Amino acid sequence: MIKACQRTSLIAALAMCSGFSEEGQRRRTTSATVRYSYYLPLIGTVYRTAFQTVFNISNDTITRHRNQVKADEFALLAHDNLGNQHAKSVDDETRKTYFTRLAETHRDIVPVRFRFQKPKDGLVRRYHIAKEYGMLPS
């Protein structure tokens, strides 16, 4: 993928992720923090490092593009350095319900997080988080 197409795809993915962000998880002294959720189409929620690996970008690059999306200060060469007028009119709630409905119909329920612990008795024990995650097939 050429660099211009990769940047366009990254900006579109981050704009989609900003619609899924959950606000008000914890309070700071000045304002509520926003928990940024990273989503990939046909996969679902991923960690930040997995998102960076897919787009082959660094930590600073993803932070810079996230701030541009958050402030609506980005323009793409694919749209003649103007804001994408069609993307501005996309309803975030409609997009969120579409991907949620897609995940409900095509997902497999799996326990994802595992932790190994070796206590003093020498036996290695495997613990997993009780929360079940929905994973979309590739």
Backbone as ProteinMPNN parsed JSONL, in Angstrom:
{"seq_chain_A": "MIKACQRTSLIAALAMCSGFSEEGQRRRTTSATVRYSYYLPLIGTVYRTAFQTVFNISNDTITRHRNQVKADEFALLAHDNLGNQHAKSVDDETRKTYFTRLAETHRDIVPVRFRFQKPKDGLVRRYHIAKEYGMLPS", "coords_chain_A": {"N_chain_A": [[0.851, -1.166, 0.0], [0.583, 2.192, -0.856], [2.003, 5.185, 0.61], [0.235, 7.407, 0.854], [-2.283, 6.226, 0.628], [-2.168, 4.569, 2.842], [-2.102, 6.436, 4.926], [-4.601, 7.658, 4.582], [-6.261, 5.482, 5.116], [-5.536, 5.012, 7.784], [-6.348, 7.416, 9.065], [-9.101, 7.277, 8.597], [-9.708, 4.949, 10.049], [-9.005, 5.75, 12.66], [-10.819, 7.828, 12.997], [-13.165, 6.371, 13.037], [-12.708, 4.897, 15.36], [-12.788, 6.906, 17.256], [-15.469, 7.373, 17.532], [-16.271, 5.227, 19.039], [-15.185, 5.617, 21.505], [-15.131, 5.646, 25.051], [-16.453, 7.78, 27.401], [-15.678, 9.428, 30.466], [-14.596, 7.53, 32.291], [-12.789, 7.663, 34.499], [-12.162, 10.21, 36.914], [-10.264, 13.129, 36.707], [-8.521, 15.895, 38.168], [-9.176, 18.083, 36.619], [-10.788, 17.321, 34.388], [-12.875, 14.71, 32.941], [-11.379, 11.62, 32.051], [-10.838, 10.111, 28.864], [-11.428, 6.979, 27.616], [-9.853, 5.493, 25.109], [-10.862, 3.498, 22.502], [-9.649, 0.98, 20.429], [-10.497, -0.201, 17.32], [-10.698, -2.643, 14.768], [-11.808, -3.319, 11.497], [-13.822, -6.197, 10.981], [-12.477, -7.573, 12.955], [-12.624, -6.452, 15.547], [-12.347, -5.175, 18.895], [-9.07, -4.204, 19.681], [-5.751, -4.201, 21.121], [-3.65, -1.297, 21.634], [-1.029, -1.689, 20.694], [-1.369, -3.76, 18.846], [-2.944, -2.451, 16.974], [-1.115, -0.535, 16.102], [0.764, -2.217, 14.921], [-0.632, -3.305, 12.763], [-0.948, -1.081, 11.068], [1.675, -0.379, 10.832], [3.065, 1.729, 12.252], [4.513, 4.23, 14.445], [4.485, 4.97, 18.009], [4.393, 7.742, 18.486], [3.391, 8.665, 16.049], [0.779, 7.613, 15.96], [-0.322, 8.957, 18.12], [-0.146, 11.62, 17.249], [-1.856, 11.592, 14.972], [-4.248, 10.829, 16.209], [-4.769, 13.074, 17.806], [-5.16, 14.948, 15.777], [-7.489, 13.964, 14.582], [-9.214, 14.182, 16.723], [-9.377, 16.953, 17.05], [-10.469, 17.658, 14.643], [-8.771, 18.561, 12.579], [-7.621, 17.652, 10.191], [-6.697, 16.96, 6.855], [-6.961, 15.289, 3.803], [-4.996, 14.22, 1.027], [-6.374, 12.797, -0.845], [-8.766, 14.009, -0.971], [-8.308, 16.474, -2.066], [-6.933, 18.044, -0.185], [-8.964, 19.048, 1.337], [-11.488, 18.847, 3.826], [-13.128, 15.714, 4.144], [-16.208, 15.76, 2.918], [-18.34, 13.963, 2.862], [-17.7, 12.145, 4.862], [-17.958, 13.694, 7.099], [-20.64, 13.816, 7.514], [-21.447, 11.367, 8.426], [-23.215, 9.405, 10.667], [-22.357, 8.784, 13.945], [-23.628, 7.122, 15.81], [-25.175, 5.406, 14.215], [-23.165, 4.041, 12.847], [-21.897, 2.807, 14.996], [-23.935, 1.109, 15.97], [-24.187, -0.569, 13.76], [-21.679, -1.955, 13.635], [-21.741, -3.146, 16.14], [-23.975, -4.827, 15.918], [-23.032, -6.478, 13.872], [-20.913, -7.714, 15.205], [-22.324, -9.122, 17.152], [-23.655, -11.092, 15.708], [-21.709, -12.571, 14.312], [-19.636, -13.406, 15.965], [-17.308, -15.299, 17.996], [-17.319, -16.604, 21.225], [-14.754, -16.289, 23.453], [-12.31, -16.942, 26.031], [-9.886, -14.614, 26.53], [-7.685, -13.408, 27.899], [-4.911, -14.593, 29.619], [-3.002, -15.606, 32.461], [0.002, -16.576, 33.895], [1.258, -17.972, 36.87], [3.763, -18.598, 39.211], [3.809, -19.848, 42.19], [5.24, -20.158, 45.555], [5.309, -22.914, 45.986], [6.171, -24.094, 43.653], [4.633, -25.03, 41.531], [3.274, -24.264, 38.385], [0.663, -22.155, 37.738], [-2.233, -21.503, 35.843], [-4.152, -18.75, 35.159], [-7.19, -17.235, 34.155], [-9.044, -14.453, 32.89], [-12.355, -13.893, 33.887], [-14.136, -12.597, 32.275], [-15.795, -12.77, 29.197], [-14.803, -12.524, 25.844], [-15.769, -11.267, 22.668], [-14.883, -12.513, 19.587], [-14.282, -11.866, 16.257], [-14.437, -13.867, 13.296], [-11.661, -14.379, 11.045]], "CA_chain_A": [[0.0, 0.0, 0.0], [1.39, 3.402, -0.901], [1.932, 5.948, 1.857], [-0.968, 8.247, 0.888], [-3.425, 5.341, 0.916], [-2.031, 4.099, 4.217], [-2.503, 7.531, 5.817], [-6.051, 7.794, 4.452], [-6.857, 4.365, 5.838], [-5.294, 5.224, 9.21], [-7.215, 8.502, 9.535], [-10.476, 6.764, 8.61], [-9.834, 4.005, 11.168], [-8.991, 6.503, 13.918], [-12.088, 8.549, 13.095], [-14.149, 5.379, 13.458], [-12.424, 4.559, 16.76], [-13.193, 8.004, 18.135], [-16.896, 7.219, 17.79], [-16.458, 4.159, 20.017], [-14.516, 5.947, 22.762], [-15.997, 5.726, 26.217], [-16.094, 8.958, 28.157], [-16.003, 9.463, 31.881], [-14.201, 6.334, 33.031], [-12.278, 8.13, 35.78], [-12.112, 11.664, 37.007], [-9.052, 13.809, 37.115], [-8.877, 17.137, 38.846], [-9.716, 19.069, 35.683], [-11.865, 16.804, 33.539], [-12.965, 13.251, 32.86], [-10.506, 11.023, 31.048], [-11.54, 9.379, 27.82], [-10.801, 5.692, 27.3], [-9.865, 5.377, 23.654], [-10.997, 2.1, 22.089], [-9.13, 0.714, 19.094], [-11.274, -1.21, 16.602], [-10.323, -2.968, 13.399], [-12.944, -3.964, 10.826], [-13.895, -7.658, 10.961], [-11.742, -8.152, 14.079], [-13.217, -5.957, 16.785], [-11.472, -4.413, 19.771], [-7.688, -4.675, 19.764], [-4.873, -3.358, 21.915], [-2.986, -0.242, 20.879], [0.145, -2.236, 20.004], [-1.84, -4.503, 17.672], [-3.379, -1.433, 16.016], [0.101, 0.035, 15.531], [1.408, -3.224, 14.086], [-1.397, -3.436, 11.519], [-0.664, 0.065, 10.21], [3.124, -0.205, 10.795], [3.343, 3.104, 12.664], [5.101, 4.354, 15.776], [3.625, 5.492, 19.062], [4.229, 9.182, 18.269], [2.541, 8.867, 14.875], [-0.622, 7.353, 16.298], [-0.757, 10.044, 19.003], [-0.329, 12.815, 16.422], [-3.064, 11.443, 14.16], [-5.406, 10.837, 17.122], [-5.039, 14.467, 18.175], [-5.716, 15.614, 14.601], [-8.875, 13.508, 14.426], [-9.98, 14.729, 17.845], [-9.586, 18.379, 16.824], [-10.979, 17.821, 13.272], [-7.807, 19.383, 11.855], [-6.881, 16.846, 9.231], [-7.162, 17.0, 5.474], [-6.285, 14.235, 3.06], [-4.741, 14.526, -0.374], [-7.394, 12.137, -1.662], [-9.898, 14.935, -1.063], [-7.73, 17.763, -2.458], [-6.599, 18.74, 1.058], [-10.173, 19.564, 1.97], [-12.101, 17.829, 4.666], [-14.033, 14.809, 3.442], [-17.553, 16.242, 3.235], [-19.231, 12.83, 3.097], [-17.366, 11.529, 6.148], [-18.426, 14.555, 8.182], [-22.072, 13.64, 7.725], [-21.723, 10.011, 8.892], [-23.716, 9.401, 12.032], [-21.568, 7.867, 14.767], [-24.503, 6.129, 16.443], [-25.523, 4.41, 13.203], [-21.969, 3.236, 12.611], [-21.668, 1.991, 16.188], [-24.934, 0.038, 16.019], [-23.881, -1.513, 12.686], [-20.576, -2.829, 14.024], [-22.18, -3.934, 17.293], [-24.848, -5.88, 15.392], [-22.163, -7.403, 13.152], [-20.167, -8.497, 16.191], [-23.234, -10.024, 17.855], [-24.075, -12.204, 14.859], [-20.603, -13.336, 13.729], [-18.514, -13.568, 16.88], [-17.096, -16.489, 18.81], [-17.027, -16.22, 22.599], [-13.519, -16.932, 23.887], [-11.552, -16.264, 27.093], [-8.696, -14.152, 25.826], [-6.56, -13.042, 28.751], [-4.38, -15.627, 30.497], [-1.879, -15.187, 33.298], [0.677, -17.704, 34.529], [1.893, -17.587, 38.119], [4.503, -19.677, 39.857], [3.942, -19.529, 43.622], [6.394, -20.723, 46.258], [5.329, -24.379, 45.956], [6.84, -24.524, 42.436], [3.699, -25.394, 40.47], [2.847, -23.148, 37.542], [-0.792, -22.122, 37.632], [-2.74, -20.67, 34.751], [-5.368, -18.041, 35.516], [-7.758, -16.465, 33.052], [-10.053, -13.479, 33.287], [-13.677, -14.497, 33.727], [-14.896, -11.881, 31.252], [-15.72, -13.401, 27.884], [-14.609, -11.579, 24.759], [-16.276, -11.676, 21.366], [-13.843, -12.428, 18.564], [-14.83, -12.085, 14.925], [-13.571, -14.733, 12.489], [-10.897, -13.647, 10.03]], "C_chain_A": [[0.902, 1.236, 0.0], [1.094, 4.257, 0.328], [0.673, 6.8, 1.953], [-2.207, 7.413, 1.21], [-3.373, 4.837, 2.348], [-2.479, 5.182, 5.198], [-4.013, 7.737, 5.766], [-6.763, 6.699, 5.224], [-6.698, 4.534, 7.344], [-6.213, 6.299, 9.775], [-8.662, 8.033, 9.597], [-10.691, 5.803, 9.778], [-9.846, 4.732, 12.507], [-10.261, 7.321, 14.1], [-13.198, 7.607, 13.528], [-13.954, 5.031, 14.934], [-12.861, 5.666, 17.709], [-14.684, 7.954, 18.431], [-17.197, 6.167, 18.833], [-15.845, 4.481, 21.374], [-15.527, 6.105, 23.881], [-15.53, 6.875, 27.09], [-16.446, 8.778, 29.621], [-15.66, 8.208, 32.649], [-13.684, 6.692, 34.419], [-12.252, 9.644, 35.749], [-10.708, 12.108, 37.375], [-9.473, 15.098, 37.796], [-9.536, 18.123, 37.894], [-10.89, 18.54, 34.874], [-11.861, 15.281, 33.565], [-12.01, 12.739, 31.786], [-11.353, 10.242, 30.051], [-10.759, 8.103, 27.537], [-10.957, 5.47, 25.805], [-9.88, 3.907, 23.272], [-10.506, 1.946, 20.658], [-9.902, -0.444, 18.482], [-10.674, -1.414, 15.221], [-11.505, -3.662, 12.744], [-12.76, -5.478, 10.761], [-13.081, -8.334, 12.062], [-12.377, -7.734, 15.394], [-12.205, -5.152, 17.577], [-10.088, -5.046, 19.811], [-6.919, -3.747, 20.694], [-4.185, -2.345, 21.007], [-1.792, -0.79, 20.096], [-0.253, -3.039, 18.77], [-2.289, -3.537, 16.582], [-2.165, -0.813, 15.328], [0.793, -0.95, 14.591], [0.696, -3.373, 12.75], [-1.052, -2.31, 10.553], [0.829, 0.367, 10.101], [3.521, 1.237, 11.107], [3.905, 3.106, 14.077], [4.084, 4.933, 16.757], [3.362, 6.986, 18.869], [3.305, 9.468, 17.09], [1.081, 8.661, 15.214], [-1.162, 8.44, 17.226], [-1.02, 11.309, 18.201], [-1.613, 12.733, 15.604], [-4.324, 11.417, 15.022], [-5.778, 12.258, 17.52], [-5.612, 15.248, 16.997], [-7.172, 15.229, 14.394], [-9.748, 14.124, 15.505], [-10.309, 16.201, 17.628], [-10.193, 18.676, 15.453], [-10.079, 18.72, 12.434], [-6.991, 18.553, 10.87], [-7.526, 16.997, 7.864], [-6.33, 15.991, 4.695], [-6.101, 14.642, 1.609], [-5.773, 13.885, -1.291], [-8.618, 13.028, -1.845], [-9.415, 16.354, -1.355], [-7.427, 18.652, -1.257], [-7.781, 19.481, 1.658], [-10.713, 18.467, 2.867], [-13.047, 16.972, 3.842], [-15.465, 15.159, 3.834], [-18.516, 15.098, 3.516], [-18.962, 12.192, 4.457], [-17.824, 12.388, 7.317], [-19.896, 14.333, 8.485], [-22.44, 12.234, 8.198], [-22.134, 10.071, 10.356], [-22.952, 8.359, 12.846], [-22.426, 6.785, 15.4], [-24.9, 5.031, 15.459], [-24.354, 3.476, 12.938], [-21.703, 2.307, 13.796], [-22.669, 0.843, 16.272], [-24.679, -1.0, 14.928], [-22.782, -2.487, 13.112], [-20.929, -3.673, 15.24], [-23.06, -5.085, 16.842], [-24.034, -6.927, 14.624], [-21.399, -8.299, 14.126], [-21.071, -9.482, 16.923], [-23.603, -11.243, 17.014], [-22.924, -13.094, 14.408], [-19.467, -13.639, 14.705], [-18.479, -14.949, 17.521], [-16.712, -16.015, 20.205], [-15.806, -17.01, 23.073], [-12.965, -16.211, 25.114], [-10.186, -15.88, 26.528], [-7.487, -13.99, 26.741], [-6.161, -14.188, 29.677], [-3.193, -15.068, 31.271], [-1.306, -16.432, 33.955], [1.379, -17.205, 35.786], [2.562, -18.805, 38.735], [4.675, -19.309, 41.33], [5.125, -20.265, 44.25], [6.454, -22.244, 46.196], [5.917, -24.933, 44.656], [5.924, -24.931, 41.297], [3.29, -24.147, 39.692], [1.337, -23.23, 37.38], [-1.199, -21.141, 36.549], [-4.072, -20.07, 35.186], [-5.89, -17.335, 34.276], [-8.834, -15.539, 33.596], [-11.418, -14.052, 32.956], [-14.502, -13.81, 32.641], [-14.706, -12.559, 29.9], [-15.664, -12.325, 26.806], [-15.215, -12.144, 23.481], [-15.212, -11.464, 20.315], [-14.458, -12.761, 17.213], [-13.897, -12.982, 14.123], [-12.854, -13.933, 11.412], [-11.281, -14.082, 8.639]], "O_chain_A": [[1.865, 1.312, 0.763], [0.075, 4.08, 0.996], [0.093, 6.908, 3.034], [-3.073, 7.843, 1.971], [-4.409, 4.691, 2.997], [-3.155, 4.889, 6.184], [-4.64, 7.968, 6.8], [-7.754, 6.956, 5.908], [-7.62, 4.233, 8.102], [-6.794, 6.118, 10.845], [-9.376, 8.356, 10.546], [-11.738, 5.836, 10.425], [-10.616, 4.372, 13.398], [-10.734, 7.493, 15.223], [-14.077, 7.993, 14.299], [-14.928, 4.887, 15.673], [-13.259, 5.393, 18.841], [-15.122, 8.442, 19.473], [-18.26, 6.196, 19.453], [-15.977, 3.689, 22.307], [-16.626, 6.624, 23.686], [-14.362, 6.943, 27.474], [-17.39, 8.067, 29.968], [-16.378, 7.851, 33.583], [-14.097, 6.089, 35.409], [-12.313, 10.266, 34.688], [-10.059, 11.527, 38.244], [-10.664, 15.35, 37.976], [-10.372, 18.921, 38.318], [-11.884, 19.244, 34.695], [-10.968, 14.652, 34.133], [-11.857, 13.362, 30.736], [-12.446, 9.777, 30.372], [-9.562, 8.151, 27.252], [-12.066, 5.281, 25.305], [-8.997, 3.151, 23.679], [-10.909, 2.704, 19.775], [-9.957, -1.534, 19.051], [-10.2, -0.47, 14.589], [-12.143, -4.51, 13.368], [-11.658, -5.967, 10.512], [-13.004, -9.562, 12.094], [-12.638, -8.573, 16.257], [-11.313, -4.524, 17.007], [-9.948, -6.261, 19.954], [-7.375, -2.649, 21.013], [-4.14, -2.504, 19.787], [-1.57, -0.392, 18.952], [0.445, -3.004, 17.757], [-2.042, -3.775, 15.4], [-2.179, -0.591, 14.118], [1.349, -0.544, 13.571], [1.343, -3.548, 11.717], [-0.88, -2.547, 9.358], [1.22, 1.27, 9.362], [4.222, 1.882, 10.327], [3.792, 2.123, 14.81], [2.98, 5.327, 16.381], [2.238, 7.448, 19.066], [2.52, 10.415, 17.134], [0.231, 9.45, 14.801], [-2.334, 8.805, 17.131], [-2.009, 12.0, 18.444], [-2.375, 13.698, 15.548], [-5.363, 11.931, 14.606], [-6.957, 12.608, 17.566], [-6.461, 16.119, 17.19], [-7.999, 16.08, 14.066], [-10.877, 14.538, 15.243], [-11.4, 16.65, 17.982], [-10.412, 19.843, 15.128], [-10.567, 19.548, 11.664], [-5.782, 18.751, 10.745], [-8.743, 17.141, 7.742], [-5.126, 15.865, 4.918], [-6.948, 15.325, 1.033], [-6.019, 14.377, -2.392], [-9.411, 12.824, -2.764], [-10.045, 17.325, -0.936], [-7.637, 19.864, -1.304], [-7.602, 20.44, 2.409], [-10.415, 17.289, 2.671], [-13.701, 17.476, 2.929], [-15.886, 14.884, 4.958], [-19.424, 15.251, 4.333], [-19.893, 11.748, 5.129], [-18.055, 11.872, 8.41], [-20.355, 14.626, 9.589], [-23.623, 11.932, 8.356], [-21.474, 10.711, 11.175], [-22.909, 7.186, 12.475], [-21.988, 5.64, 15.513], [-24.955, 3.857, 15.826], [-24.532, 2.263, 12.818], [-21.327, 1.149, 13.609], [-22.292, -0.279, 16.61], [-24.927, -2.187, 15.139], [-22.934, -3.7, 12.968], [-20.46, -4.805, 15.359], [-22.91, -6.205, 17.329], [-24.313, -8.122, 14.717], [-21.256, -9.5, 13.893], [-20.625, -10.573, 17.28], [-23.839, -12.32, 17.562], [-23.144, -14.275, 14.142], [-18.412, -14.1, 14.271], [-19.483, -15.659, 17.577], [-15.874, -15.125, 20.352], [-15.821, -18.241, 23.092], [-13.127, -14.996, 25.236], [-9.423, -16.745, 26.098], [-6.382, -14.397, 26.385], [-6.99, -14.693, 30.434], [-2.481, -14.182, 30.8], [-2.045, -17.246, 34.509], [2.015, -16.151, 35.775], [1.994, -19.896, 38.772], [5.578, -18.549, 41.681], [5.909, -20.912, 43.554], [7.533, -22.82, 46.336], [6.143, -26.14, 44.564], [6.403, -25.158, 40.187], [2.996, -23.105, 40.278], [0.802, -24.247, 36.939], [-0.584, -20.09, 36.371], [-5.004, -20.793, 35.539], [-5.107, -16.886, 33.439], [-9.451, -15.811, 34.627], [-11.62, -14.624, 31.885], [-15.468, -14.388, 32.141], [-13.584, -12.881, 29.51], [-16.397, -11.338, 26.86], [-15.176, -13.351, 23.243], [-14.693, -10.357, 20.165], [-15.079, -13.81, 17.045], [-12.679, -12.869, 14.257], [-13.375, -12.931, 10.924], [-10.737, -13.571, 7.66]]}, "name": "protein", "num_of_chains": 1, "seq": "MIKACQRTSLIAALAMCSGFSEEGQRRRTTSATVRYSYYLPLIGTVYRTAFQTVFNISNDTITRHRNQVKADEFALLAHDNLGNQHAKSVDDETRKTYFTRLAETHRDIVPVRFRFQKPKDGLVRRYHIAKEYGMLPS"}
